Amino acid sequence: MNDCIFCKIINREIPSTIVYEDDLVIAFEDISAQAPVHTLVVPKKHIKNVLELEDPQLMAAVFNAIRKVANSKGVDESGFRLIANTGDAACQTVKHLHFHILGGKQLTEKMD
């Protein structure tokens, strides 16, 4: 996708603070962090949202990356929130599947 900001980050056209990468997945810091830990885990293949993620190997790679990032960020034991916004009503602003890892502080129960 020529205009996808995440594809541009994956292709190193836009700088980002990358915290994890393998052949299928990349993870980088969210530039609009909502918590002390706010990292995005993104498949390198452009997939619009979670409903289009059908490849079992890619699913496994994404969740392996989530585990590794949570561990490296030190939120694996304290806890973290994992969010994948899907569609306009959920405020998915970038139409490239991504998971938000949020943690590093006590999060509130309320989700608006």
N, C-alpha and C positions, 0 to 999 in steps of 0.2 A: 504494500500500500504506500503510494508516494507521499501522502499527506499525514500518515500516522506517526505521531510523536514517538511512540514506543518503538516502532520499526526503525526510526531514525536513531534512537538511542542504541538499539541492537546493532545497527550498522555503523556505529561510532560517528554519525553525522552531527549528533548533539552530545555534548559532554554530560556525564553523569557519574555519581559516586557508586560504582559497582561493588557489591559486597559478596556476590556469588555468581558463578557462571559455569555451565557445562555445555555439552553439544546441543541440548534441547531447550534450556531454560537460562534466564538471566534474572538477577535480583539487584535492585538498586534503591537508593534512598529516595523517598518522596520529597519533592522540592517544597511541598506545602504540608509539612509534617503536622499531624494532629496529636502526637504523643512523642515522648522521648525516643521511642523506637517506632519508626514508621517506614517500613521497607516494602517495596512492591516486588512480587514474584511474577514473572511474565514468561510465557512460552515464546521462544524465538519465532516460531511459525505464527503468522498472523491468523488469529482465530477471533471472531467477533465477540463472543461471550461464552459463559460456562455451558450454555445449552448446545454449543457447537463443538465442545470438547469430547470427541468420541474415541480417540486413539488411546488404548490402555497403556501403551509404553509412555506416551506423553503425560498422561494422568499420573502415572507412577513417578515420572521425573519431576513434575511440578510439586507433588507432595513430598518427595525426597528433598527438594530444594527448600521447601517450607521448613521441614525439620532441621536442616542444616543451618538455615538462617536464624531460626529461633534459638538454636544452640549457640551459634556464634555471637548473637546479640544478648545472650544471657537471660532470655525470657522463657526458655524451655521449662524451667521449674517454677518460676513465679507466676507464669501465665501470660497469655496474649489473646487478642481478638483477631480472628481471621475473617476477612470480608471480601466477597466478590460481588460487586454491584453488577446487575444485569438489566440493561434496558434504561430507557429515559426516566421512567417512574422511580427507579432506584438510584437515579443520578449518576449513571455510567457516562462520564464525560469523555473518556477515551474508549473508542469502540475496538479495543484490542484486549482480549481476556487478561485480567491481572488480579492478583490476590494481594490485599493489604494485610500486612502483619503489623498490629498495633500493640504496644506494651511499654514496659519500663516505668509504669506508674499504676496506681489503682484506678481502673476505668469505672465509669458510672454504669449502672444497669440500664439506664434510659437510652434508647436509640431513637432519634427523631428522623 
